[in-house]
Amino acid sequence: MAKNIRGNGDGPNGENLTYTVHGRGVVSRQQLTIEIERGKHPEHHNYGRDGINYARANPDGSKPNNVNKK
């Protein structure tokens, strides 16, 4: 279970093909989204776009950590 997961922006248009999981290293997008579906990273969820799942952190109420949080 990881609290800190960082997208690497290593795809052709800056999308995340891999993620860096603290304490584990680089993990593929496919592997990480499967782990999220199985509940291994409860502070994260999958976001689907154009038929592809991407990992996203759940909002935590901290303005610096969340997009458009007021």
Z-matrix of the N, CA and C atoms (Angstrom, degrees):
N
C 1 1.449
C 2 1.523 1 107.91
N 3 1.328 2 115.90 1 127.59
C 4 1.461 3 120.40 2 -178.41
C 5 1.517 4 110.65 3 -118.81
N 6 1.320 5 115.41 4 140.32
C 7 1.463 6 120.45 5 173.42
C 8 1.515 7 109.92 6 -93.85
N 9 1.323 8 116.81 7 -34.56
C 10 1.451 9 121.08 8 -176.89
C 11 1.520 10 110.60 9 -109.15
N 12 1.322 11 115.15 10 108.69
C 13 1.455 12 122.01 11 176.52
C 14 1.521 13 106.31 12 -125.20
N 15 1.333 14 116.60 13 129.28
C 16 1.454 15 120.91 14 -177.03
C 17 1.518 16 109.27 15 -119.56
N 18 1.341 17 115.79 16 129.93
C 19 1.454 18 120.77 17 174.33
C 20 1.515 19 109.42 18 -73.85
N 21 1.335 20 116.75 19 140.10
C 22 1.460 21 120.70 20 -175.61
C 23 1.529 22 114.20 21 -92.64
N 24 1.332 23 118.79 22 -10.35
C 25 1.468 24 120.94 23 177.88
C 26 1.519 25 112.85 24 56.78
N 27 1.327 26 116.72 25 36.11
C 28 1.455 27 121.35 26 -172.77
C 29 1.523 28 114.79 27 -99.01
N 30 1.329 29 117.47 28 11.50
C 31 1.460 30 121.37 29 177.14
C 32 1.526 31 111.52 30 -87.51
N 33 1.328 32 117.31 31 172.57
C 34 1.461 33 121.21 32 -175.94
C 35 1.529 34 114.39 33 -58.83
N 36 1.307 35 118.57 34 -32.80
C 37 1.466 36 121.51 35 179.66
C 38 1.526 37 111.68 36 -112.83
N 39 1.317 38 116.82 37 23.03
C 40 1.451 39 121.19 38 179.80
C 41 1.515 40 113.73 39 86.98
N 42 1.346 41 117.88 40 2.74
C 43 1.464 42 118.40 41 176.86
C 44 1.525 43 109.13 42 -72.03
N 45 1.308 44 115.81 43 164.32
C 46 1.462 45 120.92 44 -176.69
C 47 1.530 46 110.49 45 -90.48
N 48 1.317 47 116.01 46 110.18
C 49 1.460 48 120.64 47 170.96
C 50 1.519 49 109.69 48 -86.40
N 51 1.340 50 115.29 49 -26.62
C 52 1.461 51 121.29 50 177.24
C 53 1.525 52 109.13 51 -137.44
N 54 1.320 53 114.31 52 162.11
C 55 1.461 54 122.68 53 177.17
C 56 1.520 55 107.76 54 -130.49
N 57 1.326 56 116.69 55 150.08
C 58 1.452 57 120.79 56 173.27
C 59 1.522 58 107.49 57 -101.00
N 60 1.326 59 115.55 58 120.43
C 61 1.457 60 122.62 59 -179.86
C 62 1.531 61 107.08 60 -102.51
N 63 1.317 62 116.07 61 120.53
C 64 1.461 63 121.43 62 -178.19
C 65 1.529 64 110.65 63 -54.32
N 66 1.318 65 116.02 64 127.50
C 67 1.457 66 121.48 65 179.66
C 68 1.513 67 114.47 66 86.12
N 69 1.339 68 116.48 67 -5.09
C 70 1.460 69 119.95 68 -176.55
C 71 1.514 70 113.35 69 -127.56
N 72 1.308 71 116.97 70 -31.26
C 73 1.459 72 120.69 71 -178.61
C 74 1.514 73 111.74 72 100.69
N 75 1.322 74 116.01 73 -154.41
C 76 1.462 75 122.68 74 -174.64
C 77 1.527 76 110.95 75 -81.73
N 78 1.346 77 115.13 76 133.46
C 79 1.466 78 122.61 77 -179.90
C 80 1.524 79 107.20 78 -130.72
N 81 1.322 80 117.25 79 140.44
C 82 1.471 81 120.50 80 179.39
C 83 1.528 82 110.67 81 -67.55
N 84 1.326 83 115.66 82 154.11
C 85 1.467 84 120.88 83 177.52
C 86 1.516 85 110.24 84 -57.48
N 87 1.311 86 117.44 85 -45.36
C 88 1.461 87 121.10 86 -178.64
C 89 1.525 88 111.50 87 -59.95
N 90 1.323 89 117.59 88 -46.43
C 91 1.467 90 120.81 89 -179.55
C 92 1.527 91 111.05 90 -63.99
N 93 1.332 92 116.97 91 -44.11
C 94 1.456 93 120.07 92 -177.99
C 95 1.524 94 111.79 93 -65.35
N 96 1.325 95 117.97 94 -42.04
C 97 1.470 96 119.39 95 -179.64
C 98 1.526 97 111.18 96 -66.89
N 99 1.321 98 117.48 97 -32.26
C 100 1.473 99 120.54 98 174.73
C 101 1.532 100 109.50 99 -65.53
N 102 1.323 101 116.88 100 -43.60
C 103 1.471 102 120.55 101 179.01
C 104 1.526 103 110.98 102 -62.63
N 105 1.329 104 117.39 103 -38.75
C 106 1.466 105 121.02 104 178.10
C 107 1.523 106 110.18 105 -65.01
N 108 1.324 107 117.61 106 -43.71
C 109 1.470 108 121.11 107 177.69
C 110 1.524 109 111.04 108 -59.11
N 111 1.305 110 117.20 109 -34.02
C 112 1.473 111 122.20 110 -178.57
C 113 1.528 112 112.36 111 -84.33
N 114 1.329 113 117.30 112 1.50
C 115 1.459 114 121.19 113 175.94
C 116 1.514 115 115.52 114 83.57
N 117 1.328 116 118.07 115 14.83
C 118 1.460 117 120.75 116 -177.11
C 119 1.530 118 113.11 117 -77.44
N 120 1.321 119 117.72 118 -14.86
C 121 1.466 120 122.00 119 179.53
C 122 1.530 121 107.66 120 -133.28
N 123 1.341 122 117.57 121 77.67
C 124 1.463 123 121.07 122 -171.38
C 125 1.525 124 115.28 123 -64.71
N 126 1.315 125 118.25 124 -15.46
C 127 1.463 126 119.75 125 178.43
C 128 1.528 127 112.01 126 -91.43
N 129 1.332 128 116.08 127 13.13
C 130 1.462 129 121.78 128 -179.80
C 131 1.522 130 110.38 129 -133.05
N 132 1.324 131 114.91 130 160.60
C 133 1.462 132 121.36 131 176.34
C 134 1.516 133 108.31 132 -141.52
N 135 1.319 134 116.53 133 166.77
C 136 1.459 135 121.46 134 176.70
C 137 1.515 136 110.04 135 -96.64
N 138 1.310 137 114.62 136 142.40
C 139 1.461 138 122.64 137 176.89
C 140 1.517 139 106.81 138 -120.55
N 141 1.325 140 117.02 139 122.53
C 142 1.453 141 120.91 140 -179.22
C 143 1.518 142 112.31 141 -95.18
N 144 1.331 143 116.36 142 133.00
C 145 1.457 144 122.03 143 176.85
C 146 1.524 145 108.69 144 -142.83
N 147 1.315 146 115.44 145 123.67
C 148 1.467 147 121.55 146 -179.23
C 149 1.527 148 111.92 147 54.02
N 150 1.338 149 115.91 148 37.75
C 151 1.457 150 121.19 149 177.15
C 152 1.522 151 115.12 150 79.27
N 153 1.330 152 116.79 151 8.05
C 154 1.465 153 121.04 152 -179.99
C 155 1.520 154 108.77 153 -118.79
N 156 1.334 155 117.14 154 132.63
C 157 1.463 156 121.61 155 177.13
C 158 1.519 157 110.54 156 -88.19
N 159 1.329 158 115.10 157 138.98
C 160 1.459 159 123.36 158 175.16
C 161 1.519 160 107.86 159 -126.32
N 162 1.331 161 117.13 160 147.94
C 163 1.464 162 121.98 161 177.99
C 164 1.520 163 109.64 162 -80.36
N 165 1.331 164 115.74 163 139.87
C 166 1.464 165 122.51 164 176.66
C 167 1.523 166 108.44 165 -138.51
N 168 1.323 167 115.89 166 144.74
C 169 1.461 168 120.88 167 175.43
C 170 1.522 169 108.73 168 -80.17
N 171 1.320 170 116.75 169 144.40
C 172 1.461 171 120.81 170 174.66
C 173 1.525 172 108.59 171 -70.82
N 174 1.333 173 118.64 172 144.31
C 175 1.463 174 120.98 173 177.23
C 176 1.527 175 110.59 174 -57.97
N 177 1.323 176 115.88 175 141.52
C 178 1.466 177 119.05 176 -178.41
C 179 1.525 178 113.83 177 -121.39
N 180 1.314 179 118.25 178 7.27
C 181 1.453 180 120.87 179 177.00
C 182 1.512 181 114.36 180 85.77
N 183 1.306 182 118.42 181 -2.80
C 184 1.459 183 122.02 182 179.59
C 185 1.518 184 109.42 183 -96.86
N 186 1.325 185 117.56 184 118.65
C 187 1.458 186 121.98 185 -176.06
C 188 1.541 187 113.09 186 -52.23
N 189 1.335 188 120.24 187 -46.01
C 190 1.472 189 118.93 188 -178.59
C 191 1.533 190 114.23 189 -64.93
N 192 1.327 191 117.44 190 -21.82
C 193 1.456 192 121.18 191 -176.15
C 194 1.520 193 114.72 192 -92.33
N 195 1.326 194 118.88 193 -7.02
C 196 1.454 195 120.57 194 -172.73
C 197 1.531 196 111.30 195 -132.00
N 198 1.321 197 114.83 196 138.12
C 199 1.451 198 120.82 197 178.85
C 200 1.526 199 109.40 198 -68.90
N 201 1.322 200 116.80 199 132.47
C 202 1.477 201 124.19 200 175.13
C 203 1.512 202 113.73 201 60.07
N 204 1.298 203 119.09 202 24.74
C 205 1.459 204 121.76 203 178.22
C 206 1.538 205 108.76 204 -82.27
N 207 1.325 206 116.90 205 126.58
C 208 1.473 207 120.46 206 -178.46
C 209 1.496 208 111.32 207 -102.04
